[in-house]
Structure formats: structure tokens, C-alpha cells
Amino acid sequence: MIQLENIEKSYRQNRVLKGISLTIAQGEFVSITGSSGSGKSTLLNLIGGMDRPDNGEILIDGEAISSYNDEQLTTYRRKQIGFVFQFFNLLPNITVLENVFMPLLLNGKEDENSVLKMIAHAGLKGKEHAYPYQLSGGEQQRVAIARALIHNPRIILADEPTGSLDSETGKAIMELIRQLKEETGKTVILVTHEAYIAEYAQRAFKIRDGMIFQ
């Protein structure tokens, strides 16, 4: 489903990715580990269409998204990708319900019933009208996961989703991600610096010196 062919990416004089090739099947759960600055998040951003490679191709179902224009990339991100970030990235002035609703609205859909079901499925029933500041870190990440899944994307990209959480809360979040992945058959790519978090994946890779190893 996802195929990276000789991907290279530099920022100014810093060559971050040095010819990375990788294939990920539909429905796989893959983790990518590496030290800070190794290029993990850069790779995730390229797959998610938030940045473009300097060289190489990124193919999704055989289609080269690396050749997309800005409008095509925006549509790709909006419809096919669900993002989960380390710092949740919730909109602070709107409720849980409204935060989870946002991807549907961006896609021109209104289905509050589905939003309520997703919130409940993420373990947040009763919190629909709470604001992010009223929630714990773990609860905020559950909102972020519900938001990532609500528009039924094919690919979930999780960038250090437990990085702001204590280890027990982090484990609970990873159990939720794994459960939802098994129920929905989504392809999940997880970036983490924690070895115990990477073990939740079916296949683990490491980035070192701009290259990827299994």
C-alpha cells in the first residue's frame, strides 16, 4: 500500500534522509524508532503529505503522491490520513465533540451520531461537552485519536503519541491504538523513541544516520 523508493530529504546543509526505501502493507502496524533528530518525524511528514522529498518517490496504492500539487496534497491529507501528535493539537476553545467533529466538517460531512459513537469508543462517554483544559493528558490524547479516526482515513500516522504521558497512561493509549487498529484494519505508522512502545507494532524499524534498518 505504501512504498518509499530512495527517499532523500535535506534541510539546508543537513542531509536528514539518505535514500530510504520501505514497503508497508495495507493494515500493517509499523513502528519507527531512532534518536532525536534522526529523521523519524521527517519521514512521517513525507508520508502524510505535509512535506515533499528532495529525491525519490512516495507511492500510495501505486500513485506517486510525491508528484502531487498543493491542492492534491491537501485533499490526500484530508481524506486518507489521520494524524496523532505528541502534544495532542486540540483546539482549546471548542469542546471534545467539536474537536472530533472537525475532520468531518472539513470533508463537508455532518454526522453527529458517528462522532458520539467514536467518542464513546475512545473511552470518553460523558466528556463530549468538556473543553481540553478540563481533561487529563491521557484523555486529551484519546480525543486526538478519535479525531484521527472519525473521517475513516486509510492511514494513521502517530508521532510520539505517548511522549507527553506517564508510562502507565502511555500503555493505555497504545492499547487503545492497537485495539482500534485491529477493529478497523487501518494502516498505522508509529514514531517513538521508547522501545517498549515500539513493541506494540507488528514490525519495527530503526532510523540511524539517515538510513532505515529492520
Buried (B, 14 or more C-beta within 10 A) or exposed (E): BBBBBEBBBBEEEEBBBBBBEBEBEEBBBBBBBBEEEBBBBBBBBBBBBBBBBEEBBBBBEEEEBBEBEEEEBEEBBBBBBBBBBBEBBBEEEBBBBBBBBBBBEEEEEEEEEBBBBBBBBBBBEEBBEBBBEEBEBBBBBBBBBBBBBBBBBBBBBBBBBBBBBEEEBBBBBBEBBBEBBEEBEBBBBBBBBBEEBBEBBEEBBBBEEBBBEE
